[in-house]
Amino acid sequence: MSVFSQACDKARPFLGPATEKFMERQCKLLKVDQAEITKEHLVKLAWYVKSSASLIMDAAQAEKLEKTIAAG
């Protein structure tokens, strides 16, 4: 399973059915193709996810999502 798929699996409880599209957009902001995401990208990707997710959920949930993704 790819690192991107693993990150999506961890984010799904927070983001629901929109997870893949949401995560794809964050990869574009990171300027890395989703197929090329490695564990080294996870901290930065998690930060982008938190920043965007905080617009649609409360700050505590967004931070929890960030930590979940960054943990790999």
MOQUI-V221916 format. One record per pair of residues at least 6 apart in sequence whose ideal C-beta (glycine too) atoms are under 6 Angstrom apart, sorted by the first residue. I is the first residue (numbers start at 0). GAP is how many residues later the second one is. D is the distance in Angstrom with one decimal. If there is no record, write none. Layout:
i->{I:I}
gap->{GAP:GAP}
d->{D:D}
This chain:
i->{2:2:2:3:3:6:7:7:7:9:9:10:11:13:14:23:25:25:25:26:28:29:29:29:31:38:41:41:42:45:45:45:48:49:49:52:52:53}
gap->{34:35:36:30:33:62:11:12:15:58:59:8:7:51:7:10:19:22:23:7:19:14:15:18:9:33:28:30:27:20:23:24:20:12:16:9:12:8}
d->{4.8:5.8:5.9:4.4:4.5:5.3:5.2:5.7:5.2:4.9:5.7:5.2:4.7:4.6:5.3:5.8:6.0:4.4:5.2:4.6:5.1:6.0:5.7:5.8:5.9:5.2:5.5:5.2:5.0:4.5:3.9:3.9:5.8:4.8:3.6:4.4:5.6:4.0}
